[in-house]
Structures are given as structure tokens and as C-alpha cells.
């Protein structure tokens, strides 16, 4: 559950689909009082066409779900803002040897 690595992969994928519209070095995190909620934001260098919004949202949701997180709001106007919900702050303290590692 490395948030930085997940966000780097997301912005690379967005830049691949939308032709380098985001600068990966200008990422900011917005954290609320909820420790499991994080909003990652990247400013846009150019507009993302409306026809790419739905495929980008679908790709972002699938990518984040594969990393063990959930996605809330996804904004693609003016800046890319993705609200991520972590499933836990840390892993379990004990796992039984017969468990498959799933939470």
C-alpha cells in the first residue's frame, strides 16, 4: 500500500492516455481529519478531451482497486484530483500460517 508509488503509476497512465497533460513533479496531497482518506492532486498543462474522461476514470478505478484501495471522487477539469481511501493504516499484527494473506 505505497501511496507514492500508486500515485506515480496513476499519473504515468494518465499521461500515456491523455498525451502528457500532467506534471508528475507537482503532486500535492490533501489530508483531512480522516487518516484513511487522501486526495492526490496534479495540475494540468492542457485540457483532457471529454471523450477520454470515461476511459480514464475506469482505468483509475481498476488500478487503485488492484492496489488494495478504494476510489472516491475523480476530477479531471482544471487539475486531476483523485480521492483515495486506504483500507487500513497498517497490516494485521498476526496472520495464521494457513491464511492466504487476504485481509
DSSP file (Angstrom, degrees, kcal/mol; ACC not computed):
  #  RESIDUE AA STRUCTURE BP1 BP2  ACC     N-H-->O    O-->H-N    N-H-->O    O-->H-N    TCO  KAPPA ALPHA  PHI   PSI    X-CA   Y-CA   Z-CA
    1    1 A X              0   0    0      0, 0.0     2,-0.8     0, 0.0    67,-0.0   0.000 360.0 360.0 360.0  54.5    0.0    0.0    0.0
    2    2 A X     >  -     0   0    0      1,-0.2     4,-2.1     2,-0.1     5,-0.2  -0.752 360.0-165.0 -86.4 111.2    2.6    2.5   -1.0
    3    3 A X  H  > S+     0   0    0     -2,-0.8     4,-2.5     1,-0.2     5,-0.2   0.895  85.1  51.3 -66.4 -42.1    0.7    5.7   -1.8
    4    4 A X  H  > S+     0   0    0      2,-0.2     4,-2.4     1,-0.2    -1,-0.2   0.923 111.8  46.6 -62.9 -44.4    3.6    7.5   -3.6
    5    5 A X  H  > S+     0   0    0      2,-0.2     4,-2.2     1,-0.2    -1,-0.2   0.907 112.8  49.9 -65.3 -41.1    4.2    4.5   -5.9
    6    6 A X  H  X S+     0   0    0     -4,-2.1     4,-2.3     1,-0.2    -2,-0.2   0.918 112.1  47.6 -63.0 -43.6    0.5    4.1   -6.7
    7    7 A X  H  X S+     0   0    0     -4,-2.5     4,-2.4     2,-0.2     5,-0.2   0.880 110.2  52.7 -66.9 -37.4    0.1    7.8   -7.5
    8    8 A X  H  X S+     0   0    0     -4,-2.4     4,-1.9    -5,-0.2    -1,-0.2   0.917 110.8  47.1 -62.5 -42.5    3.2    7.7   -9.7
    9    9 A X  H  X S+     0   0    0     -4,-2.2     4,-2.1     2,-0.2    -2,-0.2   0.894 111.7  51.7 -65.2 -39.7    1.8    4.8  -11.6
   10   10 A X  H  X S+     0   0    0     -4,-2.3     4,-2.5     1,-0.2    -2,-0.2   0.929 110.6  46.2 -63.1 -45.4   -1.6    6.6  -12.0
   11   11 A X  H  X S+     0   0    0     -4,-2.4     4,-2.4     1,-0.2    -1,-0.2   0.846 110.4  53.7 -71.6 -31.1   -0.1    9.8  -13.3
   12   12 A X  H  X S+     0   0    0     -4,-1.9     4,-1.9    -5,-0.2    -1,-0.2   0.913 110.7  47.4 -63.8 -41.5    2.1    7.9  -15.8
   13   13 A X  H  X S+     0   0    0     -4,-2.1     4,-2.1     2,-0.2    -2,-0.2   0.907 111.7  49.5 -67.0 -41.4   -1.0    6.1  -17.1
   14   14 A X  H  X S+     0   0    0     -4,-2.5     4,-3.0     1,-0.2    -2,-0.2   0.918 112.2  48.6 -63.1 -42.5   -3.0    9.4  -17.3
   15   15 A X  H  X>S+     0   0    0     -4,-2.4     5,-2.1     1,-0.2     4,-0.6   0.848 109.8  52.8 -66.1 -33.1   -0.1   10.9  -19.2
   16   16 A X  H  <5S+     0   0    0     -4,-1.9     3,-0.2     3,-0.2    -1,-0.2   0.915 117.4  36.4 -67.4 -42.4    0.1    7.9  -21.5
   17   17 A X  H  <5S+     0   0    0     -4,-2.1    -2,-0.2     1,-0.2    -3,-0.2   0.905 125.3  38.1 -77.1 -42.6   -3.6    8.1  -22.4
   18   18 A X  H  <5S-     0   0    0     -4,-3.0    -1,-0.2    -5,-0.2    -2,-0.2   0.201 113.1-108.2-101.4  16.1   -4.0   11.9  -22.5
   19   19 A X  T  <5S-     0   0    0     -4,-0.6    -3,-0.2    -3,-0.2    -4,-0.1   0.964  73.8 -45.1  62.0  62.7   -0.6   12.8  -24.1
   20   20 A X  S   <S+     0   0    0     -5,-2.1    -1,-0.1    -8,-0.2    -5,-0.1   0.905  82.9 147.2  54.4  57.3    1.4   14.3  -21.2
   21   21 A X        +     0   0    0     -7,-0.1    24,-3.9    24,-0.1    25,-0.7   0.606  56.1  61.2 -94.6 -12.9   -1.1   16.7  -19.7
   22   22 A X  B    S-A   44   0A   0     22,-0.2     2,-0.7   -11,-0.2    22,-0.2  -0.876  71.4-137.0-118.4 147.9    0.2   16.4  -16.1
   23   23 A X    >   -     0   0    0     20,-0.9     3,-1.4    -2,-0.3    20,-0.2  -0.905  12.9-158.0 -98.9 113.5    3.5   17.2  -14.5
   24   24 A X  G >  S+     0   0    0     -2,-0.7     3,-0.7     1,-0.3    -1,-0.1   0.693  86.6  63.5 -68.1 -17.1    4.3   14.3  -12.1
   25   25 A X  G 3  S+     0   0    0      1,-0.2    -1,-0.3    -3,-0.0    17,-0.0   0.625  92.8  62.9 -81.9 -11.6    6.7   16.5  -10.0
   26   26 A X  G <  S+     0   0    0     -3,-1.4    17,-0.4    17,-0.1    -1,-0.2  -0.039  70.5 142.6-104.6  31.6    3.9   18.9   -8.8
   27   27 A X    <   -     0   0    0     -3,-0.7     2,-0.4    15,-0.1    15,-0.2  -0.485  27.2-171.8 -72.5 138.8    1.8   16.3   -6.9
   28   28 A X  E     -B   41   0B   0     13,-2.2    13,-2.6    -2,-0.2     2,-0.4  -0.981  12.6-144.7-129.7 146.9    0.2   17.5   -3.7
   29   29 A X  E     -B   40   0B   0     -2,-0.4     2,-0.5    11,-0.2    11,-0.2  -0.909   5.6-160.2-109.5 137.5   -1.6   15.5   -1.1
   30   30 A X  E     -B   39   0B   0      9,-2.7     9,-2.4    -2,-0.4     2,-0.5  -0.975  12.0-170.7-116.9 117.7   -4.6   16.8    0.8
   31   31 A X  E     -B   38   0B   0     -2,-0.5     7,-0.2     7,-0.2     4,-0.1  -0.926   1.6-164.7-113.2 131.4   -5.3   15.0    4.1
   32   32 A X        -     0   0    0      5,-0.7     5,-0.1     2,-0.5    -1,-0.0  -0.137  48.2 -79.6 -93.3-165.6   -8.5   15.6    6.1
   33   33 A X  S    S+     0   0    0     -2,-0.1     2,-0.6     2,-0.0    -2,-0.0   0.756 111.8  87.1 -69.2 -24.1   -9.1   14.6    9.7
   34   34 A X    >   -     0   0    0      1,-0.1     3,-1.4     2,-0.0    -2,-0.5  -0.683  69.6-156.1 -78.2 117.0   -9.8   11.0    8.5
   35   35 A X  T 3  S+     0   0    0     -2,-0.6    -1,-0.1     1,-0.3    51,-0.1   0.658  90.5  56.5 -71.0 -13.0   -6.5    9.2    8.4
   36   36 A X  T 3  S+     0   0    0     49,-0.1    50,-2.8    51,-0.1     2,-0.5   0.453  93.7  79.7 -95.2  -1.3   -7.7    6.8    5.7
   37   37 A X  E <   + C   0  85B   0     -3,-1.4    -5,-0.7    48,-0.2     2,-0.4  -0.928  52.7 168.9-113.4 126.8   -8.7    9.4    3.2
   38   38 A X  E     -BC  31  84B   0     46,-2.7    46,-3.7    -2,-0.5     2,-0.6  -1.000  20.1-154.6-135.6 134.8   -6.2   11.1    1.0
   39   39 A X  E     -BC  30  83B   0     -9,-2.4    -9,-2.7    -2,-0.4     2,-0.4  -0.955  10.5-160.8-109.8 120.2   -6.7   13.4   -2.0
   40   40 A X  E     -BC  29  82B   0     42,-2.6    42,-2.6    -2,-0.6     2,-0.4  -0.852  12.0-170.6 -99.2 133.8   -3.9   13.5   -4.6
   41   41 A X  E     +BC  28  81B   0    -13,-2.6   -13,-2.2    -2,-0.4     2,-0.4  -0.985  13.7 179.8-133.3 135.8   -3.9   16.4   -6.9
   42   42 A X  E     - C   0  80B   0     38,-2.6    38,-2.9    -2,-0.4   -15,-0.1  -1.000  28.0-126.0-129.4 130.8   -1.9   17.3  -10.1
   43   43 A X  E     - C   0  79B   0    -17,-0.4   -20,-0.9    -2,-0.4     2,-0.3  -0.468  27.6-121.9 -72.7 151.1   -2.3   20.5  -12.1
   44   44 A X  B     -A   22   0A   0     34,-1.3   -22,-0.2   -22,-0.2     3,-0.1  -0.720  14.4-161.5 -94.3 142.3   -3.0   20.1  -15.8
   45   45 A X  S    S+     0   0    0    -24,-3.9     2,-0.3    -2,-0.3   -23,-0.1   0.699  82.2   0.6 -87.2 -24.9   -0.8   21.6  -18.5
   46   46 A X  S    S-     0   0    0    -25,-0.7    -1,-0.2    32,-0.0     2,-0.1  -0.935  92.3 -75.0-153.8 171.2   -3.5   21.3  -21.1
   47   47 A X        -     0   0    0     -2,-0.3     2,-0.5    -3,-0.1    30,-0.1  -0.383  32.9-133.9 -75.9 152.0   -7.1   20.1  -21.3
   48   48 A X        -     0   0    0     28,-0.4     5,-0.1    -2,-0.1    30,-0.1  -0.921  32.9-115.1-100.0 126.7   -8.2   16.5  -21.3
   49   49 A X    >   -     0   0    0     -2,-0.5     3,-1.6     1,-0.1     4,-0.5  -0.266  18.3-120.5 -64.4 149.5  -10.7   15.8  -24.1
   50   50 A X  G >> S+     0   0    0      1,-0.3     3,-0.9     2,-0.2     4,-0.5   0.787 109.5  64.4 -62.2 -29.2  -14.2   14.8  -22.9
   51   51 A X  G 34 S+     0   0    0      1,-0.2     4,-0.5     2,-0.1    -1,-0.3   0.714 101.8  51.2 -70.0 -18.2  -14.1   11.5  -24.9
   52   52 A X  G <> S+     0   0    0     -3,-1.6     4,-2.2     1,-0.1    -1,-0.2   0.566  87.1  84.6 -92.8  -9.7  -11.2   10.4  -22.6
   53   53 A X  H <> S+     0   0    0     -3,-0.9     4,-2.4    -4,-0.5     5,-0.2   0.936  90.9  45.2 -60.7 -49.6  -12.9   11.1  -19.3
   54   54 A X  H  X S+     0   0    0     -4,-0.5     4,-2.3     1,-0.2     5,-0.2   0.931 114.6  46.3 -65.0 -47.2  -14.8    7.8  -19.0
   55   55 A X  H  > S+     0   0    0     -4,-0.5     4,-2.3     1,-0.2    -1,-0.2   0.886 113.5  50.8 -63.5 -35.1  -11.9    5.5  -20.0
   56   56 A X  H  X S+     0   0    0     -4,-2.2     4,-2.6     2,-0.2    -2,-0.2   0.926 110.4  48.3 -66.1 -43.9   -9.6    7.4  -17.7
   57   57 A X  H  X S+     0   0    0     -4,-2.4     4,-2.4    -5,-0.2    -2,-0.2   0.911 112.7  48.6 -62.1 -42.1  -12.0    7.1  -14.7
   58   58 A X  H  X S+     0   0    0     -4,-2.3     4,-2.2     2,-0.2    -1,-0.2   0.916 112.7  47.8 -64.0 -43.5  -12.5    3.4  -15.4
   59   59 A X  H  X S+     0   0    0     -4,-2.3     4,-2.4     2,-0.2    -2,-0.2   0.901 111.8  50.2 -64.5 -41.6   -8.7    2.8  -15.6
   60   60 A X  H  X S+     0   0    0     -4,-2.6     4,-2.5     2,-0.2     5,-0.2   0.925 110.9  49.0 -63.5 -44.7   -8.1    4.7  -12.4
   61   61 A X  H  X S+     0   0    0     -4,-2.4     4,-2.2     1,-0.2    -2,-0.2   0.919 113.8  45.7 -61.5 -44.5  -10.7    2.7  -10.5
   62   62 A X  H  X S+     0   0    0     -4,-2.2     4,-1.7     2,-0.2    -1,-0.2   0.903 113.5  49.3 -65.9 -41.2   -9.3   -0.6  -11.7
   63   63 A X  H  X S+     0   0    0     -4,-2.4     4,-0.7     1,-0.2    -2,-0.2   0.917 113.7  44.9 -65.7 -44.2   -5.7    0.3  -11.0
   64   64 A X  H ><>S+     0   0    0     -4,-2.5     5,-1.8     1,-0.2     3,-0.8   0.886 110.8  53.7 -69.6 -38.3   -6.5    1.6   -7.5
   65   65 A X  H ><5S+     0   0    0     -4,-2.2     3,-1.3     1,-0.3    -1,-0.2   0.859 104.7  55.5 -63.9 -34.6   -8.7   -1.4   -6.7
   66   66 A X  H 3<5S+     0   0    0     -4,-1.7    -1,-0.3     1,-0.2    -2,-0.2   0.720 104.3  55.2 -69.7 -19.8   -5.8   -3.7   -7.7
   67   67 A X  T <<5S-     0   0    0     -3,-0.8    -1,-0.2    -4,-0.7    -2,-0.2   0.323 122.9-102.5 -95.0   6.6   -3.6   -2.0   -5.1
   68   68 A X  T < 5S+     0   0    0     -3,-1.3    19,-0.6     1,-0.3     2,-0.3   0.773  86.1 106.7  81.1  27.1   -6.0   -2.6   -2.2
   69   69 A X  E   < -D   86   0B   0     -5,-1.8     2,-0.3    17,-0.1    -1,-0.3  -0.795  60.5-127.5-126.6 171.7   -7.5    0.9   -2.0
   70   70 A X  E     -D   85   0B   0     15,-2.4    15,-2.9    -2,-0.3     2,-0.4  -0.878  17.3-134.0-119.0 155.8  -10.8    2.4   -2.9
   71   71 A X  E     +D   84   0B   0     -2,-0.3    13,-0.2    13,-0.2     3,-0.1  -0.897  21.9 174.6-112.0 137.7  -11.5    5.5   -5.1
   72   72 A X  E     +     0   0B   0     11,-3.4     2,-0.3    -2,-0.4    -1,-0.1   0.436  60.3   2.0-101.1-115.2  -13.9    8.3   -4.2
   73   73 A X  E     -     0   0B   0     11,-0.0    10,-2.4     9,-0.0     2,-0.5  -0.560  58.4-163.1 -81.2 137.6  -14.3   11.4   -6.4
   74   74 A X  E     -D   82   0B   0     -2,-0.3     2,-0.4     8,-0.2     8,-0.2  -0.980   6.8-170.8-121.4 117.0  -12.2   11.7   -9.6
   75   75 A X  E     +D   81   0B   0      6,-3.1     6,-2.0    -2,-0.5    -2,-0.0  -0.911  16.1 170.3-109.4 134.6  -11.9   15.2  -11.0
   76   76 A X        +     0   0    0     -2,-0.4     2,-0.5     4,-0.2   -28,-0.4   0.161  49.0  99.4-125.6  15.9  -10.4   15.8  -14.5
   77   77 A X  S    S-     0   0    0      2,-0.3     2,-0.9     1,-0.1   -30,-0.1  -0.924 102.5 -16.2-110.5 121.3  -11.3   19.5  -15.0
   78   78 A X  S    S+     0   0    0     -2,-0.5   -34,-1.3   -32,-0.1     2,-0.3  -0.103 139.6  11.8  81.2 -39.9   -8.5   22.1  -14.4
   79   79 A X  E    S-C   43   0B   0     -2,-0.9     2,-0.7   -36,-0.2    -2,-0.3  -0.970  82.5-106.1-158.0 159.5   -6.5   19.6  -12.4
   80   80 A X  E     +C   42   0B   0    -38,-2.9   -38,-2.6    -2,-0.3     2,-0.4  -0.846  41.8 175.4 -92.2 118.6   -6.5   15.8  -11.8
   81   81 A X  E     -CD  41  75B   0     -6,-2.0    -6,-3.1    -2,-0.7     2,-0.5  -0.990   6.3-177.6-128.2 123.1   -7.8   15.2   -8.3
   82   82 A X  E     -CD  40  74B   0    -42,-2.6   -42,-2.6    -2,-0.4     2,-0.6  -0.982  16.7-148.3-124.4 122.9   -8.3   11.6   -7.0
   83   83 A X  E     -C   39   0B   0    -10,-2.4   -11,-3.4    -2,-0.5     2,-0.4  -0.826  20.5-166.5 -91.8 119.8   -9.7   10.9   -3.6
   84   84 A X  E     -CD  38  71B   0    -46,-3.7   -46,-2.7    -2,-0.6     2,-0.5  -0.861  11.0-156.6-109.6 139.8   -8.2    7.6   -2.3
   85   85 A X  E     -CD  37  70B   0    -15,-2.9   -15,-2.4    -2,-0.4   -48,-0.2  -0.964  13.0-145.8-116.2 115.2   -9.5    5.6    0.6
   86   86 A X  E     - D   0  69B   0    -50,-2.8   -17,-0.1    -2,-0.5     3,-0.1  -0.493   8.4-140.7 -74.6 148.6   -7.0    3.3    2.3
   87   87 A X  S    S-     0   0    0    -19,-0.6     2,-0.3     1,-0.3    -1,-0.1   0.786  80.4  -4.0 -82.6 -27.3   -8.4    0.1    3.7
   88   88 A X        -     0   0    0      1,-0.1    -1,-0.3   -52,-0.1     3,-0.1  -0.980  59.4-126.3-158.8 155.5   -6.2    0.1    6.8
   89   89 A X  S    S-     0   0    0     -2,-0.3     2,-0.3     1,-0.2    -1,-0.1   0.819  95.3  -1.6 -74.6 -30.7   -3.4    2.2    8.3
   90   90 A X  S    S-     0   0    0     -3,-0.1    -1,-0.2     1,-0.0     3,-0.1  -0.952  85.6 -87.9-151.2 167.4   -1.2   -0.8    8.7
   91   91 A X        -     0   0    0     -2,-0.3    -2,-0.0     1,-0.2    -1,-0.0  -0.188  60.0 -74.5 -73.4 171.0   -1.3   -4.6    8.1
   92   92 A X        -     0   0    0      1,-0.1    -1,-0.2    -4,-0.0     3,-0.1  -0.332  33.6-133.1 -66.9 150.0   -2.6   -7.0   10.7
   93   93 A X  S    S+     0   0    0      1,-0.2     2,-0.4    -3,-0.1    -1,-0.1   0.802  89.1  25.9 -73.7 -29.3   -0.3   -7.8   13.6
   94   94 A X        -     0   0    0      2,-0.0     2,-0.4     0, 0.0    -1,-0.2  -0.998  61.6-172.1-139.4 138.2   -0.8  -11.5   13.3
   95   95 A X        -     0   0    0     -2,-0.4     2,-0.1    -3,-0.1     0, 0.0  -0.998  28.0-122.7-127.9 133.7   -1.6  -13.9   10.5
   96   96 A X    >   -     0   0    0     -2,-0.4     3,-1.8     1,-0.1     5,-0.2  -0.478  24.6-121.4 -70.6 144.1   -2.3  -17.5   10.9
   97   97 A X  T 3  S+     0   0    0      1,-0.3    -1,-0.1    -2,-0.1     0, 0.0   0.721 111.1  55.0 -63.6 -20.1    0.0  -19.7    8.8
   98   98 A X  T 3  S+     0   0    0      2,-0.0    -1,-0.3     3,-0.0     2,-0.0   0.557  85.8 104.0 -88.2  -8.1   -3.0  -21.2    7.0
   99   99 A X  S <  S-     0   0    0     -3,-1.8    -4,-0.0     1,-0.1     0, 0.0  -0.360  72.3-133.9 -74.2 156.6   -4.4  -17.9    5.9
  100  100 A X        -     0   0    0      2,-0.1    -1,-0.1    -2,-0.0     3,-0.1   0.381  47.5-103.8 -91.4   4.2   -3.9  -16.8    2.3
  101  101 A X  S    S+     0   0    0      1,-0.3     2,-0.2    -5,-0.2    -2,-0.1   0.398  76.6 135.3  92.0  -3.5   -2.8  -13.3    3.2
  102  102 A X              0   0    0      1,-0.1    -1,-0.3     0, 0.0    -2,-0.1  -0.512 360.0 360.0 -78.6 147.4   -6.1  -11.6    2.3
  103  103 A X              0   0    0     -2,-0.2    -1,-0.1    -3,-0.1    -2,-0.0   0.431 360.0 360.0 -87.1 360.0   -7.5   -9.0    4.6
